[in-house]
Every structure is written in C-alpha cells, then in structure tokens.
Amino acid sequence: MFRGATKITLDDKGRMVMPNRYREQISELAQGKLVVTVDKDQCLLIYPLPEWEVTERKLMACRH
C-alpha cells in the first residue's frame, strides 16, 4: 500500500509524526491502526494493520 522512503520525525513528546499524505489512507483503510517493525537493515517498516495480518500469516506459514 505504501512504498518508498519517507523521513519520519518525532514530536516533542516522542510521538511519530506521520506525513499528511498518508493520514487519510491510514484512517480509512486501517482504522488508524499500524504495525511498526524493523528489517534486517535496521529500517522501520510501517504496515496498516490489515496488511500486516496478511504478511504475518505468510511468515507463519513459512515457519511450519
């Protein structure tokens, strides 16, 4: 759903500030719920929850 590299900043309280261009999509497609994980290169990967659930099922299937 989201692809590309985007610089994400933290506000004064340490909260992640999501770029405006993604906010509406996150709200509509993920009900505001995201999963943040890290890849082998120490980059954060951010998934809308429904997308993560699909990815998680695929990962779990590979483990069995």
N, C-alpha and C positions, 0 to 999 in steps of 0.2 A: 504494500500500500504506500508506504513512504520509502523513498530511495534517495540516496545522496548524503553528502556530508553537510552538516549544519553546526555552526558554533552555538552551543547552548551555554547560557550564563546562569549564575546563581544570584538570587536577590540578597538583600541584607540579612535575611533570616535563614539563608542557606537553602532556599527552595529553588528548584529548577524552573527557569522561565522558558516556556515553550513559544516558539515563533508564532506570530499571529496567523500566518498562512496555514498552519496545521490545526489550530484550535477548533475551528468549526467541524472539520473532519473527525477529530478525536471525540468531540462531543456527540456527533451524530452516529458514528459507527462503533464507538467503543464505550458509550455512556460515560466518557471521561476516565475510564479505567485503562491503565497502561501497565506493561511489564517492562522493567529495565534489567538488562543482563549485560554481561561483558563477554567479548570474544577473545580469541587467542592472542590478538594484538593489543589487548587492553583498551579497546574501543567500546563505548557503551552502545548497546543495541536497544532500541525502544520499539516495542510492539504494542499495538492496540490489543486488549485482552482477547477478543475473539480470534485474531490472527495468531497470537501466542499459543492458544489452546490447540490449534491445528498443528503448529510446529512442535509443540510438546508431545502430542500423540505420535507424530512421526519419529521423534527422537526416542521415545519409549519403545516403539515397535522395533527399532534397530537394536535395542539393548537385549531383546528377548530372542 
